[in-house]
Every structure is written in structure tokens, then in C-alpha cells.
Amino acid sequence: MKKLFTLFLFTTLTSFVLSAQSEITGQWSGTLEVQGIELRVVFNVSQIENGYKTTMDSPDQGAKDIPIPVTVFNNPNVKFEIPGAIEYTGALKGDKIIGTFKQSGVSLALDLTKNTSGEDLIKRPQEPKEPFSYYSEDVIFRNKKANITLAGTLTLPNQTGKFPAVVLISGSGAQDRNSEILGHKPFLVWSDYLTKNGIAVLRFDERGVGESEGNFAKATSNDFATDVQSAVEFLKTRKEIHKKKIGLIGHSEGGVIAPMVAVSNPKDISFIVLLAGAGIQGSELLLLQQKLILAASGIPQEDIEQNFEKHSRIFQEINQSTDDQQLKTNLNSIVLEYTSDNETPQGMTKEQYAQTQTSTYTSPWMLNFIRYNPAVALQKVKCAVLAINGDKDLQVPATENLTAIRKALNKGKNKKITTKQYPNLNHLFQESETGLPQEYSLIEQTIFPKVLEDVTHWIKIQTK
């Protein structure tokens, strides 16, 4: 397959800086063009006693404040470097640096412009700012089953009163309470909007993230479900919460977890909202996701078919395996078979690359996700369900998953079903051009306003 360039970012190196001249201090930004994809790069340079402190941001990849150990400025020559990883060299010309970005043997032109406005380069107009017009409280609660403490934020329309409430459940990957992704904070936006409309909201850092205890790397969706159950139990202890009007809002993987919790706690959950939630088995979803994203990225059909063949074999092995050690051996062989020399990352042998890929496929979370079929839980859900998707969602494609969700709920004789597909919205419910993940950070909008309005209206009907 064609090798796709990835901007690797390293965050654990300490800072070592040289020289000291004020012309270089400030924020410098530019855009790399990589196979038709634009990736913004930002260098933040500040002066310290013995030279400079520099960090790097990659807004389009959700990376921020990466230490740059080496900063050299001998006017007009500039150098930013993470030894053995990346190097940027250029020449200062007024408020620009004309230069080259190097990584993994690849050199790309990168001209930087100094930000003199003092404004944040990433504009997120929907992100609320303090002071809020409602009550906000940082809280902690205990997951007794996992023996961990979770931390989050509870927002209430008012300090007094009794309100319907929701728990927000984030998607895959280590997520904080705002479900921050690529400069967006969608759960902060959801919380703000819902609370202003009379609905209390609890959002929390996933286990092992932020201020929450636990081991994220060893957890599966089943474990995350117990965290959500603990959040519900916490809400039931609050005098401000109407205990018969507690619901769940889950995005992506959160939309898989919400039905699991609703089935385990039928008396506690009065409704669930599935935002781009899956209705088909994980292995089927991943194959469809890869196919759509590669096609939208302009990858040749031959490469798409080879990727599909490779991952079909991998997922089949995982779904059929009963021996974990033999599974690793089999997957390692498949990856080696489909890996050519020019696809192996610099500094790695094919064998090392195959072992790395096999470890990813056999992580507890991935194995569980590939094997899990959301329809099993959906068939047992008895509360009201709202399931929505954007028709440009390439990660959880709308038609296939909304159809599967409705079919499973109908099989369980649940009549309280509402589904809706929104035109031109991507996986994050942003108005988008292509739906590709690399577009997420480039869009200023965090959530299409009509989605916020529709979901809130539906919840109000359920909690009358």
C-alpha cells in the first residue's frame, strides 16, 4: 500500500535552549502540505534567563505544548530541533521565517509567520467562557467496583431546585471531561447549552485521564460502562437532581456504552441519546470506516482493496480465536505478509513493525471493540432512544448504523425510538465539506446549532 506520511510528535523530551535575541520570541505558525493534506504547525518561543524556551503545537493533530529541546538563533538563522525526531531550519526575514521542516528523512518547505495580533490561532466561537450564567461545581465520585475515584464537573441551571439530568459519555481514546479533540471541546459546548436550557449535566475525565484514577490502557467498553454507572449513582445522591429523570448522552463509543448502562440499570435511566453511536459489530464498522476514509482521501482503489483484504483477515482471526498467544502469532504473520519494505517506518525492521501492529490489534480495548456487537444490548433497551448521525460521518456511517440501531430496538419491541440523519454533518456534528477527520480542526464550528436545539427539545419532551 502507499505509505502515508504521519507527523510524529514527541512530548517527553526536556528543554535545552541556546542563544538569546528578542527578535525570535513570540508565536510562529505555518502550514505543511503533505499529499494534499494541510497540517498547521505552531512554534511558541519565549525568552528565559539563559536563552529560549520553545514548544510546538500541531492543532490539526490535537497536539499542544510539545517541548523543543534545541532552539538556536544566530540572526538571521533559526533552528528548532527535537534530536533524532524533527528539525526545522530557516532564515528570519522581518515577521517571517523562510525554511524547511524535516522528519523521518522527508523534507518539506515550511514558511512561518509571526502572530502579532495576540489572538488565539484556533477560533472556537461556540466555546463558552466564564463567568457562566449557571452553577458549576467540580466533583468527585467513587466507582466501587473498580476501586477508583473519578473526577468531573456538574453544572446545574440553579443552585436550588430539582432538575432532569444527563451524564455525557465520550468516544474512543483517552478523553477528558470536555471530550477535547483537535482544539474543540464538544462536551463543554453540550454542557453549556443543556444547562442553560434547564438540564443538569455531569461530565467527567475518563479513568486514568485528567484528575480521574484508574488505568485507561487496560480498560474496555465494559469497564467504562461501570464508570458511567457510578456517575449515575452519584447523581442520585444529589438533592438537586430529579432521580426519575436521569438520561445518558453518548458520542461514538459512548453511544455503544449508553445502551449497556441502560440495560444494566433500567430503573435509573429514563432515556438515552446516541450521537453517532454504532449499531453494527466493531469489525464490520472498522472495515467500513477504513474503506470510506481511504476513498475520500484519494487513495487508489487497488490500495483500498488490499487494505480491506488485510483487515478482513485480521478481524476474522480475532473473532474466531480462542487462544490469545496463537492469535498474536497469526496476526503477526498477516501483518508481515502485507507489509513491504518501503512501508516500514524509519529505524524499524519489518518484524518490529509487525510486532507493534499486532500489539495494537490485541490490546484489551481493541479486542473487545472488534468482537462486540451493539445490537445485543440495544435489543434489551426499554427506555426512550434518540439516535442521530451526520450523512458525512466517515467513522460511524449514518445509514448503516441508524438502520441497525432501529432494527435492534424494534426486535426488542421498543416503540420509543427517534432517529435522524443530518445532511452535510461529520462525525463531530460539524458542517463539513468532506467528512474526513483531518477537516475537524479546520472547522471553527464545534457542533451544528440545530443538533444542540433538536436534542435539547427531545430531552425536554422525555422529562416533562
N, C-alpha and C positions, 0 to 999 in steps of 0.2 A: 504493500500500500504506500501511497505518497506520504512522506513524513511531514507532519505539520509542526511548524516552529512554535515552541512554547516559551514564554518569557518566565524563566525560573527566578524566583525571588527568595533570598535567604535572610532570615530575621535574627540569627543568633550570634552574629559577629560583633565584637566590641569595636569601639571607635578609636581611630588613630588619625590625627589630622596634622597637616603641615602648613607652614607659611601663614601670613596674616595681612590681608589688604581688604579694605571695606567694599571695594567695587563689586566683589563677588557675592556678598551677603544678600539674602532675600530668597524669593521663590521663583524657580525657573522651570518652565514647562514646555513640552514639545510632544509630537506625535510620531510614533513608529508606524510605518506601513509594512505589514507582514502578510504576504499572499492575499492581498485585498482586504485585510482586516486592519483597522486602526486601533492602536494601543497608546493611550496617553501615559507619559512618564513625567514625574514631577520631582525635582531636587530642591530640598529645603536647606538652605545654607545659613548658619548663624555663626557669629564670631565669639570665640571663647578666649581665655587668657593666653593659651599657647598656640592658637591657630583657629581652626574651624571645627564645628560640629555639623555634619551633613546627614540628612535622612532622605530616603527615596519613597515616593508613593507610586503605585500603579492603580489608578482609580478604576480602570476597566476590568481589573482582576481582583478588586476588593482588598488590595494590599496597601498598608499605610505605615509610615514611620519605620521603614527598614533602615537599620544603621549602615552607613557607608564608612568603612574603616579608614579609607585613604582619600584625603582631599588635598590637592596640590594646586596652587595658583601662583604662577610666575608670569605676571602680566605681559602679553595677553593670553598665555597658555593656561588651560584649565584641564584638570583631570579628576574624575570621580571614579573610585575603584573598590570593588569587593574582590580581593585577590583570589584568583582561581575560579571566579564566577562571572563577573561582569566588569566592563571597563568603558568609561566614556571619556573621550578626549576632544577638546575643541579650542577655539580661539575666541576671546571676548571682543566683540565689536559693538560698542555702545550698549544698548539694552538687549543684545542678542549674543548667543554663543553658537558659532557655526562648528559642528563637529560630527563625530561618528560614535555609534553605540556598538560594542562588541560583546558577544556571548556565544559560548559553545562553538567557536570557530566561525560564527556568522557576523559579518559587519554590515551595519545599516546606517544610512545617513540620518542624523537627528539634530535638528537645529532647535535651540532653546530660546524662549522669550521670557524676559523678566516680567513678573506680575507686579505692576506698580499701583494697582487700584486698591489693594488691601482687601479685596473681596475674595471669598472662597471660590476656587475654580469650579467646584462642583455645586451647582444650584439645585436645590430641592425645595421648591416653593410650598409644597404641602406639609413639610415638616414643622410641627408646632413648636413654639418657643415659650419658655416661661416668662411671666407668671401665667399659669393656667387658670381657667375660669371654673375649675372644679377641684376637688380634693384628691391629692396624690400621696400615697404612702408606700415607702419601701418596706417589704415584709419578708419574713422567712417562715417556712413550714417544713414539716418533717415527713419524709417517706419512710415509714416504719418498716416496711417490707425490705427495702434496700438499705436501711440504716444510714440514710444520708439526709442532710438538710439542704433544701432548695431555696433560692433567693429570687425575689421578683418585685413587681410593683403593682399595687392595687389602686385603681382610680375609681372614685365614686362621684356621682353627679353632685352630691352634697354630703357633708359630714353627718347630717341627720336624715332619717327616712329609711325606707326599705325598698330595695331596688332589684330588678332582674339582673342577672349577671352572666358573663361568659368567661371561659378560660380560652386563651389563644394558644394553639399548638403549632409549632413551627415545622418547617420541612426538613429534608435531609441535610446532613452536615452540622457541625457544631455551631449552634445559634445562640445568641444572647437574647435577652428579654425583648429587644426591639426587632429581632429577626433580621439584624443588619446584613445587607448584601450589596456589594458594589456601590457603596455610598448612599444607599437607600435604607430607611428604617420603617418598613411597612407596618410592623406591629405597633410602632409609636403612632403612626397615622391612624390605624384602625382604632386603637385605644382612645385617642383624642376624639375621633368622630363619634364613636359609640357612646362615650361618656357624656359628651355634650348633648346627646340625644336621650339621656335618661337611663343608660345601661351601664352597670358597673363592669369593669374589666380587670381580670388578673392575667398578667403576662409574666413569664419567669425565664431566667437563664437555664438552659438545659444542663443536666448533670455534667459536672466537670468543666463547665464554662462559666466565665464571669465569677460571681460570688457563690455559685452552687457547688456543693460537694459531689463526689462520685467520679467514676471512670467512664468517660464518654466512649473511648475506643473499644471497650468490651461490651457495650450496650447494644441491644437490638430494639426494634419497634415495640416488642413486648415489654421491655424494661421501661421505655419511655412512657408506655401506657400506664404503668404504675405511678410514675411521676405525676401524670395528669390526674389520676385518681386521687392522689394526695392533695393536689391543688383544689379539687372539688371538695374534699373533706375539710380543707382549711376554710373555704368559702362558707361552708355550713356552720362554722363556729362564729362567723361574723354577724352581729346583730343587724347590720345594715343590708344584709342580703336576704332576698326572698328565696327560701330554701326550695320551694316548689317551682322556681323559675330560673334554674341554672342550665345553661347550654354550653356547647363546645363549638369553637370555630377552628378548623384545621386546614392548613395550607400544604398542598403537595403530600409529603409523607404524613404530615399532620392530619390530612384528610383520610388516611388509612388508619391512623391511630384513633381518631374520634369514634368511629363505629365500634372498635374494640372496647373502648371505655363505656360507651352507651350500652353495650350488651352486658358487660360485667356489672354495671350499676344502673339497671333500668329504672329504679325508683328515684334516682338522684338526677338523671339527665332528662330534661324535658324537650330538648331539640338539639340538632347538630347542623352545622353549616360546613360543607365540603368545598373548599376553594381549590380548584384544580386537583381534586382528590382522585386517586386511581381506583378503577373498578375491575381491572384485569390483572392477572398474575404478574409478579415482578419481572420474570424472564421475558414474557411477551412484551411488557411495557418497555424494557430496556432495548430490545431489538427494534421496536417501532421507533423509539426515541432516537437511537443512533442513525437509523435509516433516514429519518426526516431531517435531522440536523446536518448530516453529511451532504444530503442532496441540496439543502438550502444554502450550504457553504460552497457549492460549486465543485464538489469532489467528483471525479469521473465515475461513471456508473460501474465500471469494472472494479474499481476500488471499493465501492459501496457493497457490491455483491460479495467480494472477498471478505469484507468486514462482517457481513451478515452470516456468511458460512462459518467463519471462525467462531463468532459468538454463539451461534446456534449450537455448535458442538460443545462449547464451554458450558452453556446453560443446561444442555441435555445431560452432560456428565454430572453437574451439580444436582439437578433434580432427581437423578436416578441413583446417586451414590449413597451407600450406607457405611462406607469406610473412609474416614477423613484423611488418613495417611495415603491411601491408594488414590484418593481424589486429587491430592496435591501432585502426585507423580503423573497422573493422567493429564491434568491441566498444564503442567509444566511442558509436557511433550507437545500438546496442541499449540501452545504459545510459540515454542521453538520452531515448529513446522511452518508457522505463518509469519515468522519474523526474518526479514532479510538483513544483511549486514549494514546497509545504509539507514535502517530504521532504528538501530541501537543507539541510545544516547551516548554522547562522547564520554569516554572514560569507563564505559561499561562493556563487558563481554555479552554475547547473546545469552549465555547461560545465566549471568547475573540479572539481565533484563527480564528473562523468563521467570526467575525466582521472585523478582519484585512484583511482576504482574500476577503471579499465582497467589502471592500473599494478599494482594488486594481482593482477588476473587474469593478467597477463603477466609476473609475477616468475618467475625460473628455477624456484624450488621449485614454485610453483602449476601452471605449465605441465606440468612433469614429473609431478606428482601426478595431475592430471586425466587425462593421457594414459596413465598406467601401469596395466597390468593384472597384479595379483599372481599370477594363475593361471599366467602364463608361467614364472615361477621355481618356483612350487610343483610344477608337473608334473615338474621335474627334481630335486626334493629326494629323497634316498635314505635319509637318517638318520631316526631316530625323531622323531615330531612329537606334541606335546600342544598342542591349540588349545582355549581356553576363553573364554567370554563370559558376561556377565550379561544376563538377559532384559529388564532395563530400560535397557539401553545404547541411547541415542538417537543416539550419534555413530557407532558401528560396530555396527549392529543385529545381534543374535546369529544369528537363524535364517538370514537371507540369507547372512551371511558364513561361518558354520560349514559350511553346506551347500556353498558354493562352494569352501571350502578342502578339504573332504573329496573333493569331485568332482575337483578338480585333482590331488590326491595319488593318488587312485585311477587317474586317467588315466595317471599316470606309473608305475603299478604298485607304489606304495609301500604296503606292508601294515602298516607300523609306525605306525599312526595312532590317537590317542585324542582324542576331542572331548567337551566337556561344557558344558552351559548351566546356569547357576546362577540360581535364582529370586530376584527382588527386588534384584538387584545392578545397579549402574550402570556407566558406562564406566570408573570408577576401582576397581571391585570393592568398593564400599561398599554396605551395606544402605541402601536408599533408598525414598522414597515415590513420586516422580515420574520419576526418572532425569534430570531437567533439570540442565544444567550449573550453574545458579545455586544448586543444592542442595548441590554438592560441599563448599563451605567451611563450610556449616552443620552438616554431619555430623562428629561427633568422631572416628568410626572412620576410619582411613586405608585399611585393607584387611580384608575379611571373613576372620576367622581360618581358616575351613575351606579357603579358597583357598590360603593360605600352607601349610597342612598337606598338602593334596592335591598341589600342585605339588612340594613337597619330597619327598613319598613317591614320586611318579612318577620324579623325577630319581634318587633312590636306587636304584630298580629298574634304570634305564638304566646306572648306573655301578657296579653290583656287581662 
